[in-house]
Amino acid sequence: MFKKLSIIFSGFKWLLAAAVSLTLAACATGLPPAPSAAASDAYSYKIGPGDNLNIVVWRNPELSMSVPVRPDGKISAPLIDDLSAMGKDSTALARDIEKELGKFIRDPVVTVIVTSFVGPYSEQIRVIGEAAKPQILAYRQKMTVLDVMIAVGGITDFADGNRATILRTAENNTQYSVRLKDLVKGGDVSANVEMKPGDVLIIPQSWF
């Protein structure tokens, strides 16, 4: 009888501790939880410094080439000295190149293909604090906080993962709480949320 009561009491203590832990995690930041869905169907990738572009000019192979986007966000190509590429999608940049080439050749048809992705600074995901490898990541459509955690190698042993926050620059620097410890250490997929371009994931250090 006493053994059964002890088991029941132990189970009750475990449930109580779990409930208290979740309550403390929710109250620790005083911030609303991050929305589970955040991606926009209207999202279109924007070119940024460090991207590599494959420019194809139809029927003009001598004008077709692969070029990097310079740190100033511009590109140089045959018959084009400096053309801003940063913040444009591939279609818009192709039309701009056609305008420039139209000064020299008749009715150019240009296709731009992005072959490596960095993205503009305003859309990059930044991970700071107690991540195993804090870094900057290129945003991808439907990217989640779990994708980010895999990319940075998870959180450190000193991280207070359930007090982590997302600073959402696309929403006037609104902050949301996110339960990284539950997600990464406990495998709780309900803690997984989508990221938005320009999000900053802040992982604080535990006080004990």
Secondary structure, DSSP 8 states (H G I E B T S, - for coil): -HHHHHHHHHHHHHHHHHHHHHHHHHHHH---B--S----TT------TT-EEEEEETT-GGG-EEEE--TTSEEEETTEEEEE-TT--HHHHHHHHHHHHTTTSSS--EEEEEEE----GGG-EEEEESBSS-EEE---TT-BHHHHHHHHT-B-TTB-GGGEEEEEGGGTTEEEEE-HHHHHTT--GGG--B--TT-EEEE-B---
